[in-house]
Amino acid sequence: MSQNKARNMPYLLAVICIYFSYFLHGMSVITLAQNMTSLAQKFSTDSAGIAYLISGIGLGRLVSILFFGVLSDKFGRRAIILLGAVLYMLFFFGIPASPNLMIAFILAVCVGVANSALDTGGYPALMECFPKASGSAVILVKAMVSFGQMIYPLSSAPC
């Protein structure tokens, strides 16, 4: 019986990792906005400076989304998703240690790039894992992002 279950879900670990990555993405998106005051003090700037910092996420996503589709097809979804995970870790560990606004902006761009990597690798991988329920698999992505955005403010200390 257990072999039958294993055959029915050969990519369970991959699916869990992809959804966990989207959970982390939800946390990363809200990290900067949640900590605007402390980041503004740390970098000696105002809310406009932090808005500039937050815009780095969009810039990173915009610049990289076009390339990651091709790279995902060429090098495989796993490699692109892992690159995204490494960039997320760089962001989460780097933002509190950033000495200035420019380094923090570069890290924000990195998290935008990470999101592009996750989207171009994760969405197709989920649709391949759940060919009969690909719509539901993709909707769960949005749920995981929202869950990450909900949990982060409850579980974190300021940067």
C-alpha positions in Angstrom: 0.0 0.0 0.0 2.8 2.5 0.9 4.5 1.8 -2.5 1.3 2.7 -4.2 1.1 6.0 -2.4 4.8 6.7 -3.2 4.0 6.1 -6.9 1.1 8.5 -6.8 3.1 11.3 -5.4 6.7 11.0 -6.6 7.4 14.8 -6.3 6.0 15.4 -2.8 9.2 16.8 -1.4 9.6 19.1 -4.5 6.1 20.4 -4.1 6.5 21.0 -0.4 9.8 22.9 -1.1 8.1 25.0 -3.8 5.2 26.0 -1.6 7.6 26.7 1.3 9.5 29.0 -1.0 6.3 30.9 -1.8 5.7 31.1 2.0 9.1 32.7 2.3 8.3 35.0 -0.6 5.3 36.3 1.3 7.5 37.0 4.2 10.1 38.8 2.1 7.6 41.1 0.5 6.3 42.4 3.8 9.7 42.5 5.6 10.7 45.9 4.3 7.3 47.5 4.7 6.9 46.0 8.2 10.2 47.5 9.3 10.1 50.9 7.6 10.7 52.9 10.8 13.6 50.9 12.0 15.2 50.7 8.6 14.8 54.4 8.1 16.6 55.0 11.4 19.3 52.5 10.5 20.0 54.0 7.1 19.5 57.6 8.2 16.7 58.2 5.6 13.0 58.9 5.5 10.0 56.9 4.3 10.8 58.0 0.7 14.2 56.3 1.0 12.6 53.1 2.2 10.1 53.3 -0.6 13.1 53.5 -2.9 14.4 50.4 -1.2 11.1 48.6 -1.6 11.0 49.5 -5.3 14.2 47.4 -5.7 12.0 44.3 -5.4 10.0 45.3 -8.5 13.1 46.3 -10.4 14.7 43.0 -9.8 11.6 41.1 -10.9 11.1 43.2 -14.0 14.7 42.9 -15.2 15.0 39.2 -14.6 11.6 37.7 -15.5 12.4 37.7 -19.2 15.6 35.7 -18.8 14.6 33.1 -16.3 12.0 31.5 -18.5 14.7 30.7 -21.1 17.2 29.7 -18.3 14.6 27.5 -16.7 14.1 25.6 -20.0 17.9 25.4 -20.6 19.2 24.5 -17.1 16.1 22.9 -15.6 13.5 24.1 -13.1 15.3 22.7 -10.1 18.5 24.8 -10.7 16.5 28.0 -11.2 14.3 27.4 -8.1 17.5 26.7 -6.0 19.0 29.9 -7.3 15.9 31.7 -6.1 16.1 30.0 -2.7 19.8 31.1 -2.3 18.8 34.7 -3.2 16.0 34.6 -0.7 18.5 33.5 2.0 20.9 36.2 1.0 18.1 38.8 1.4 16.9 37.5 4.8 20.4 37.4 6.3 21.7 40.4 4.4 19.1 43.0 5.2 19.7 43.1 9.0 23.5 43.2 8.4 23.3 45.9 5.6 25.6 48.8 6.5 23.9 51.3 4.1 20.9 51.9 1.9 22.7 51.0 -1.3 23.6 47.5 -0.1 20.0 47.0 1.1 18.7 48.1 -2.3 20.9 45.6 -4.0 19.5 42.9 -1.7 16.0 44.1 -2.5 16.8 43.7 -6.2 18.1 40.2 -5.4 14.8 39.3 -3.8 13.0 40.5 -6.9 15.2 38.3 -9.0 14.5 35.4 -6.6 10.8 35.9 -7.1 11.3 35.7 -10.9 13.3 32.6 -10.5 10.7 31.0 -8.3 7.9 32.0 -10.7 9.5 30.7 -13.8 10.6 27.5 -12.2 7.8 26.9 -9.7 4.6 27.5 -11.6 5.5 25.0 -14.4 6.8 22.5 -12.0 3.6 22.6 -10.0 1.5 22.3 -13.2 3.6 19.2 -14.2 3.2 17.7 -10.7 -0.6 18.2 -10.8 -1.6 17.9 -14.4 -5.3 17.2 -13.5 -5.5 20.0 -10.9 -3.0 22.6 -12.1 -5.3 25.4 -11.4 -5.7 24.4 -7.8 -2.0 23.9 -7.5 -1.4 27.5 -8.7 -4.1 28.9 -6.4 -2.3 27.4 -3.4 0.7 29.5 -4.4 -1.3 32.6 -3.6 -2.5 31.1 -0.4 1.1 30.4 0.7 2.2 33.9 -0.1 -0.7 35.3 1.9 0.1 32.9 4.8 3.7 34.1 4.8 2.5 37.7 4.9 0.2 36.9 7.7 2.7 35.0 9.8 5.7 37.3 9.5 4.3 40.3 11.5 3.3 37.9 14.3 6.6 36.1 14.5 9.3 38.7 13.9 11.3 41.3 15.6 12.2 44.5 13.8 15.4 44.6 11.7 
